[in-house]
Amino acid sequence: MRKAIVLLAGLALGSCGDDDVECEADSCTDGFFLTLGGSSAESGIWTVRVNVGGEEVTCVTELPRQDGEDDTAAECSNPAVTLSPGPGNSLGTLFVFGTAETISIVVERDGAEIAREVFRPDYEAIRAAEDCPVACRQAEATLQLPPTFP
């Protein structure tokens, strides 16, 4: 998924060489992708708290999404963190911009904590195209959420 985002960003920005892929610094973004799986499609008010470098960011969304809200990202208290909707009315993917050494995540449903984990991402250099001299650093992980039962 992250490579597709890098490629799409590069295609949207222009071309360099024969690959028609942008090789500038803004062709990809440093960050951490966290897929929220498991019970994240259950109905309720979902809150994801992200602590990066001592700063807490909160993202809130309600599931199931209402008609017309299928592609609407959750509201997050800082634009450095995004929570994009996933398939089948699931929470989806959390993205934390930058290359933090430690990222703490707490997931709540209707005010009850259901998951807590600390991640120490292992960032990889990702290039929009093999011959591009510019790379960004990205990491990914999955947080499998347990059933919450209403």
SULWOBEL-V558442 format. One record per helix or strand of 2 or more residues. SS is the DSSP state (alpha for helix, beta for strand). FROM is the first residue (numbers start at 0). TO is the last residue. If there is no record, write none. Layout:
ss->SS from->FROM to->TO
ss->SS from->FROM to->TO
This chain:
ss->alpha from->1 to->12
ss->alpha from->16 to->18
ss->alpha from->24 to->26
ss->beta from->30 to->37
ss->alpha from->38 to->40
ss->beta from->43 to->51
ss->beta from->54 to->62
ss->beta from->74 to->75
ss->beta from->80 to->83
ss->alpha from->86 to->88
ss->beta from->91 to->96
ss->beta from->102 to->108
ss->beta from->111 to->118
ss->beta from->123 to->126
ss->beta from->134 to->144
